[in-house]
Amino acid sequence: MKKEWGLLLAAAGLLLLLVPGLYFGCFSRQEQQGTMLSEAAEKEEIRYISQTAPEDCYLCGKNPSSPLSSRSGQMNVGIISLNTFEIVPIEINRYDTSGSLLEEPAGYVLITNSGTRENCFSTASTINYDRGYADVMVYLNRDYELNVEQAASFLCTDCLNDILEECWGDSSLGVGVINFHTNSIRLFNENITAFMDGDFYVSCDMKKPQETGEDFSWMDLLIFYCPERYR
């Protein structure tokens, strides 16, 4: 009898140990589910609304004021301000006046400076046609910050959101790279040092006044044309 009572007491003690564990295990799973729902709510997409109609969009529409009309489809990139939609082409691949690709050696390197409207971004670039890369300095000026309202005056709702969905965090600038072949736009970000866009690889090095002692910020870029090999 004593042996049976001992076994019963041992079983009861084991049950007491297991029940709290089961209870707290369920509570932990509920906590985990609550955390996941909270994170999902935090990551809920923000949808921006633009008053620009799709047919008037500078990117996907047929707005006659868009600077893309003469370059769309070319295998090149440009530096673009989303605040003003001004573009500085970086023509690593050369095209003639009829829009045909020049598949022959250039025999020279192009060094050029380009500016946009007053107090917006400007560039200084060295383009090596025969090696397929460009070294570009982008002086940010007023375009350091992205103004979504101004961007919406050039872009329809879908294009605006497609671009902003590619932004990482809150550190995106008002300037980026536009791929003329795909018409995709990727904004520069203080915390991203390189990215691929189609057949182009872009290395980014952000320079701030506190690092350089200058009174302005700029982005130092290396842009390589590097299509897939062995297709």
N, C-alpha and C positions, 0 to 999 in steps of 0.2 A: 504493500500500500504506500509506504514512504517513497519507494522508488517511483510509483506512478505519480504521486503528488510532486515529486521533484521534476519529473518530465513535464508535467502540466505547467509548473511555475517557470521552467526554462522556456517553454513555448510561448507563454504569456509575455515574458521579458523580451524575447526575440520579436514578437509582434509589436510591442511598444517601440522598439528600436526601428522597425521597418516602417511603421505608419508615419512618423514625422518625416522620414526620408522621402516617402512617397508624396506626402503633402507638399514638402518644400520643393520636390522635383517638379510637381505640377505647377507650383507658383513660379518657379524659375522659367518654365516654358511659356507661361502666360506673360511674364515680364519680357522675355525675349521676343514674343510676338508683338507686344506693345511697342518695343523699341524698333522693330522692323517697320511697323506701321508708321511710327513717328518719323523714321528716316525717309520712308517713301513719301510722306507728306511734305517733308522739307525739300525733297528732290522734285516735287511736282513742277511740271514745266510752266513757265510764264509765257503767255501768248501775247505778243505785241500786235497792235492793230494800226495799220497804215491807211491813210485816206487816198493814197496813190493807187489808181486803178491798174490792173495788170497790163492793159494795153499801153499805159503811159510809163510803165516801169522802165528804168534805165538798163536793167539787167535782162529781164525776160521779155519785155515788151518791144514796141517799135517806136519809142520816143525819138524824134529826129535830133534832139539835143544831146543824146547819149554819145559819149566819145568811143563807144565800142563798135560802132557800125563798120568802120574801116579795118578793124583788126580781129573781129570775132572769127574763131575757127583756126587762127594761126597758132603754131606750136611755139608760143612764147608766153612770157609773163610780164606783168607790169606792177608798179607800186601804186596803190590807190588809196585815196582818202574817202572814208565812208561819210564823212561830214560834208564834203563838197563834191564828191564823185569826180574829182580831178585825177588823171592818170598820167604817170610817167612810164612809157614802155621800156622794158629791158629786152632788147632784141638779140638774144643769143643766136637764134636762127634767122638768117637773112632772107628777106622776100623782095622781089622786084616790084615795080609800080603796078603790074597787073595782078599781084597777089600770089605769084608762083614762087615756090621755095627755091633758093639758090643753093644747089648742092655742089659747091666748088670751093676751094680754099679762098679765104679773103686776103691773107697775106699781111694783115695788119691788126692792131689792137685799137679799139675805139675808147677814147677818154672824153667824158662829157659831163657837164653840169646842167641840171634842169631845176627850174623853180616853178612853183604854183602861185596862186594869188597871195597877196601880202599877208605875212604872218602865218601861213600854212606850211606844210612840209616842203622840203626841197631835197634834191639828191645830188650826189657826186658818184659817178660810176666808171669802172674800167671793165670793158667787155672784150673777152678773148673769144672771137668767133671760132677760130680753128681748134680750140681746146674745149669749147662748149661750156664756159662758165663766166660768171660776172661777179665782181667785187663792188658792192654798192653801199654807200653811206647815206642813211636817211635821217635828215635833221627834222625832228618832229614838230617843233614850234607849237602852234595852237592845236595841231592834230594829235598831240599826245593823248588827249582825252576824247573818248567816243561820245558824241551827242546823238542819242537815238532819235530824237525828234527831227533833227536835220537829216539823218539817214533815211527816215521814213518819207521825207519829201522827194526822194529819188527812187525808192523801192516799194514794191507792193507788199502786202502783208506776208505772203508766202516766202518771197525772197528775203525779206528782212528777218523773219524767224529762222529760215534755213541758215543764214549767216551767223546769227546770234547763238543758235544751238551748238555751233562748233566752238564757241568761246569757252575758255576754261577759267572758272572763278570770276573774280571781279577785276582782273588785272589786264584785260584786253585794251589795246590802244585804238585810236581812231584811224590808224593806217594799217594796211596789210598788203597781201599779194593777191592779184587777180590772175587766173589762168585763162588766157584768151581762147584756148582750145576747148575748154569745158565751161567757161564763164563762171567758174567757182571762185569765191572770195574767202580768203583765210586771213583774219586779223592777227597782227602781232600781239604777243603777250609778254609781259615782263618776266614771267616764270618759265617760258618755253624757249629752249635754246636751239631746237631744230624740228623740222617737220617735212613730210613728203606731200606734194600736190601733183598728182598725175605722174608725169615723167620728170618732174623737177624736185630737187632736194634743196632745201633752204636752211642754212645755218644762221642763227641769229645771236648777236651779242649786244645786249642792252648796256648803254653807257649813260650814267646819271651824273648830274652836277657834283654831288657829294663824293663821287669816285674820281672824277677827272679834274675838278677845280674850275671847270667851265660853268657858264651861266645858262646852259641849255642841255637838253637830252638828245641823244641820237641812237640809231640802231645800225650796227655794223653787220652787213649781210654778205654771205657767200652763196651764190645761187648756181647750182650745177644742173645741166641738162643731162639726165642719165636714164634713157629709155631701157626697157628690159632687154637682156642679152639672151641669145640662143633661143629665139622664138621658134 
